[in-house]
Amino acid sequence: MRAANIEEAVEGILPHMVIEPGTPQEVAATLKIAKIAGLKVIPRGGATKINWGNLLEVAETGASLILSTRRLHRVVEHAWGDMTATVEAGCTFQTLQQTLAEHGQRLALDPLWPDHATLGGILATNDCGALRIRFGSLRDLIIGITLALPDGTLAKSGGKVVKNVAGYDLPKLATGSLGTLGVITQAIFRLHPLPRESLTLSFSTSDNATMNALVLAIQDCNMVPTGLQIRAGSASPPEIDLRFEGTATGCEAQIDQTLHLASAARRIASPPDVWDAASKLWNTPGPSVICKFSLLPSDLGTFLDLIQETSESPHLPWQLVAQAVGAGYIRLEAPNIDVLAPALVPALDRWRKKLETRGGSIVILRCPLPFKSKLDVWGTAGDALPLMKSIKARFDPTRVLNPGRFVGGI
């Protein structure tokens, strides 16, 4: 245990201390003591997404601490014959992939900042990328989990075999909960083989309708891409990236079929770092707001039309990266927050209304602190909010973990 330094402040809130337990049992014991002492706990892995979600309520509730998983960094077991891996929450994604690659396997996932992001943080934020179109989301890849709960309990669910279905589905519940239910200490994943070949095609389209038609045609055919990405911006036409993995013969056959489908588009050279496009939205310097959106794949073209319309006056430069399964990121830029806020608030309101009427959503993941303090980053919670509050009350009745951060102020 040590005092927190100024660099460890979470959106203006400086926790009183940082604790780095070395075992799951120590994590559970720390939470139990924090609950008894009335402390609020901020779980932290690689701190790459620690500012996602609403502002924490710890400033109003007294003392707080950061519970770091830095020392829980082991790949506990790689059962390569069963194609599963057991890993501690503080292990970075890159470290896990390097271990799995020794036996020609991988966790088929492409999160943001893989060299710094930890498996616990990736699970807590449900961070998925373009590989999702082929291998599913994190909820499809995780088969077991260990959670430390605020009462000091270590709760386990799932197991080491892919078809394990016994017990309550705690892995799926914890995924995407932003550390508001428990602290993930260990997880078990199903694995996939490393591909023999990986080939990427890129196309430029003249308008959003043509782009959307091509994306839907690719999804409706018998091809099996492992990536389908759309890049667009206020200064560039929509572009489509398509990735195939497998044998050379299989990839070439799917490329031929793609070229036939894409007769209305223009083939372009794929940038060397094309599949890092989402990360580049975050790494570009300058004041900005970054949102995550979800929608029906068929609505992407009309959503781009709406973005273009609302960002033209006043001028609001934007960039978008989307996966064709219906999720992606959009970045909006402005010279400063005084310029950004008046233009962004009505634009976000229109986007949310449009998406939510069609079952979609838009969530603000990064924005200047003065702007964030005036809004709910999640938008409309929907009919599920009473159920989510009930689950929070069952797991964390005294609101020890990340209070206020999740949907509806959970």
N, C-alpha and C positions, 0 to 999 in steps of 0.2 A: 504494500500500500504506500502511496506517495501523494503529495499535493499536486493538483492539476496545474499546468503552466498555461500561459495566456494563449498559446497556439492551439490548445485543446478546447477552447471555448466553442460551444455549439450555438451558433446564431445569436451571439451576444451574451449567452449564458455560460459563465465559468463554473463548472462543477467544483465541489470542494476537494474531491480526491479522485484518484484513479486506482483501481484494484485490478490486478492481473492474476487470476487464479490459474493453477497449473493442472487441475484435474476437474472433471465434471462434478465430483463431490464437493470440491471447494467452491465451484460456481453456485451450486445449490445452497451451501452453507452461507455464502455471502448474501444471497437473496433473502434468506430467512432472517439474517441479522438486520439487513436493510429494512425489511418489513416491520420488524419489532421496533427499530429505532425511528421509524417514520421517514426514512430516506427515499428519495426517488432515484431510480436507476436508469442510466442511458447505456444500453448495450452497444459495444463498438468492436468491429472487426478491423478492416483496413481503412475505415473512415472515408471511403470513396463516395458513399451515399448517405452519410450521417445527417445531411440537411434535407433529405427528402421528407415530405409530409408537412403537416401543420407545425406551427411553432409549439415547442414543448411548454407545458404548464409549470415546470419546475421553478420558474422565477417567482411564482405566486405561492408556492407550497413549502418553501424552506430549503433545507440542505439536499444536495444531490451528489451522485457519484457516477463516474464512468466505469463500467465493467468491461474490461478489455479481454478478448479471446486470443491475444497475441501469443500466449504460451501454449495454447491448444492447437498446435500446428502440425500434427503427425498425420501421415497416411497410415491408418491403423492396420488395414489389410487390403491387399489387392488379390481377390480370388479370381485370377484370370481365367481359370477353367470354367467357372460359373458366370463370368463376365459381370462381376459386381465389385464394388470398392467401398470400404468403410473409411471415413475420413473425419478428422476433428474440424470443428467449426472455424478455427483460426488459420487453417491451411489455405494458402492462396490458390486460386484456380490454376495458375501457371505451374506451380509446384506439383499439383495433382496430375495435370496433363503430362508433364515430363516423366512422372513415375509410371503412368499407364502406358506411355508410348514405348517403354522398354519391352512390353509384350504385345505391341501392335494394336493397342486399344485406346479409347478416348471416352470422355464424358461428352456426348454430342450436344454441346452447348457453346454459345459464343457471347458471353456477357461483356459489359463495358469494363475497361481497365483490368484485363485478366492478370496482369503481373502484380497488381496491388489488391484487387478485390478478393475477399475471403469467401469460402463456401457458405459460412453462416450468413454473411451479409447478402450474398447473392440469393440465397433462399429467402431471407427475411424480406427482400425487396422484389422477389419474383422476377429477376432480371434475365430475360431471354432475348435472343437475337434471331438472325435469319435462318439458322438451322432448325428452328421450330417447325417450319413448314414440312419437314421430312421426319423429324424425330420426336415431335411434340414438345410441350412446355416442361418446365421443371416438375410440375405435378405428375407428369408422365414418367419422369426419369428417377424420381426419388422413391425408394421402396422401404426405407426405415429411418427413424429419427430418435434422438434422445433430447428431451427438453428439461431444463432446470426451471422449476416453477417457484413463484414467490414464497410459497410456504415451506420451501426446502426439499420438496419432492423431486426426484429424478424420474420423469415419465418416459417410457419407451413404447414405441409402436412400430409395427412392421418387422422385417427380418432380412436375412441375407439371400433369400431366393426370390427370383423375379415374380413368381406367382403367389407369393405370400399374401393372403387376404384376411388373416386373423386379426381380430381386435378393431378398435376405433381407428379411423384413418387420420391419425394425428399428423403424419407428414404433409398431407395436402392442406390441412388446417393451418399449420405453422407457416407454410409457404406463402409469402406475400403479406404476413401479419405485421411487418415492421417492428418486430421485437416487443409487441404489446401484450403477448400472451405468455411468453416464456423465453428463456435464452437458449438458443440451439447450441448444444455442445458437441454433437456428433450426428453424422448422416450417412446413409447407405444408398448408393446409386447403382442403377443398371447401366451397363456400358455397351459400346458399339465398336466394331473394328475400325482402325484407321483406313481411309480409302487408298486404293492403289493409284488412282488418278483423280485430279480435280481440275476442271476446265470451266472458264467463265466467259459468257457472252454478254455484250452490252448493246443497247439500242437507244436511239433518240426518236421521240415521236413529236409530231407537229402540234398536238393539242392534248388536253386531258382526256377527252372522250376516246381518242385513238389509243392512248396509253391504257385506259381502264379496260377497253375491249380486248387488247392483247393479253393483259394480265389474266382476265377471266378465261380467255381461250386456253392459255397455258395451264391454268388450274383445272379446267374441265377435260383436258386430254389425258392420255395414258402415260405421259412422261412423269418422272419422279425426280424433280430437282431438289437439291438440298439448300437452295437459297433462291429467293425471288424478291428482289429489292427495287424500290422506286426511289429515285432521287429527283428533287425538284427545288426550285427557288424563284425568288422574284426576278432574278436576272438570267434565268436559264430555262429552257423547255424541259419537260419531264423526260427522265431517262430510266431505263429498265435494265437491271442486272440479273442474270440467270446463271446459276452454278449447278453443274452436274458432277457427281462423284461416282467412282466405281472402276470398272475395267475400261481400257482405252476404247475397245469396240463398242461397249454400251454407251459411253459418253458421246462418241462420234455419231451413233445412230440417233440419239436424242438431239444433238446439235442440228443434224439434217432436218429433223422434224420441226425444230424451232425456227429455222430459217424459212421453212415453208409457211409456218403460221405467221411469221413477222414480216410478210411481204409489204405491209403498209408502213413499216418503220424503217429507219435507216440504221444500219449496223455501224457502231463506233468502236474505237479502241477502249478497252477496259483500263481504268487507272490502276497502277500497281497496288494501291492500298484500297481498292474499291470496297472491300468488305469491312473496312474500318471507318466507313462513312459516318456511322452513328457516333462513334467516339470523337470524330473531328468536329461535330457540332458542339460538343462540350469543351473541346480544347482550344477552339478559336478565341483569341483574346477580344475584349471589349464588353461593354454592358449589354446584357441580354436577358431574355426570359426563355426558358426551355420547358416545353410541355410534352407529356406523353398522351397520345390519343388512341382510342380504339373505335373501330367502326366495321360495318359489313364491307367485305372486299368490293362489292358492287357499288358502294357509295364513295369510293376514293376519288373518282374523277370529279364528282359534284362538290366534294369537300375541297378539293384544290381550287375549283372555280370560286367557291366562297372565300377562301383565303386570299386569292388574288383580288377579289372585289373589295374586301374590307381593308386590305393593306395598301391600296393605291392612294387613298386620300384620308388622312395624312400619310405620307410615304413611310412605310414601315417595312424595311428589308427583312426577308425571311428565307429560311432554308428548311427543307423537309427530307427525312429519310423514313421510309415505311417498308415493312415487310408485308407481303401480299396476304398473309393470314389475317390482316386487319388491325395491325398495331404499328406504332412508329413514334418518332419524335419530330417536333417542329421547334425551330429556334427563331426568335424575333429579336431584332437589334434596334438600337436607338442611341443617339449621342450621349444621353444621360437619362436618369430616372424621371426627371421632370418632363422630358419629351415622351418617354416611353409610356408612363402610366395613363395619361389621358387618352392615348390612342389604343392602348392594349385592353383596357377594361371593357369598353363596348365591343371590341372585336372578339374577346374571349366569351363574352355573354352570348353573342350571336352564334359562335361556333358550338358552344355547349348546348344551346337550345336545339340547334340543328342535329347534333350527334345524339343527344339524349332522346329525342323523339323517335330515333331509329335504333335505340338500344345500345348506342355507343357512349363514349365518355371522353373527357379531356381533363388531365390532372397537371397542375403546375409543379414541376420538380425543382426548378431553380429560378430564383428571381431576387432582386435586391431586397434586403431586410425591411426597409420602410414600406415597400410595396406589399410584401408578404404579410406584414402585421395587420393589414386592413382587409384581408380576404380569407376565405376557406379554399385551400388549394384543390380540394377534392371535388367541389361542385355538389350536385344533388346526390344524396346518399341512397335514395330509393327505398323500396319496400323491405330490403334486407337489413336495414339499420337496427330495428328492434332485436332481430336474431343475433346480430353481431354484438350488440350491447349485452345481451344475455350471456354470450360466450365469454366476453371480457369479464363479466361479473363472476362467472364460474371459475375462470383461471386466475384472475387477478382482482379480487374484490376491493382491495384497498388502493388500487391504481398505483402500484409501485413502478411498473415498467412503462417507460416512454409515455407518460400521461398526456393526452390531448393530441398526440401526433397522427393518429389514424383517422379513418373516415368518421364523420360525425363527432369529432372531438374525443374519440375513444382513447 
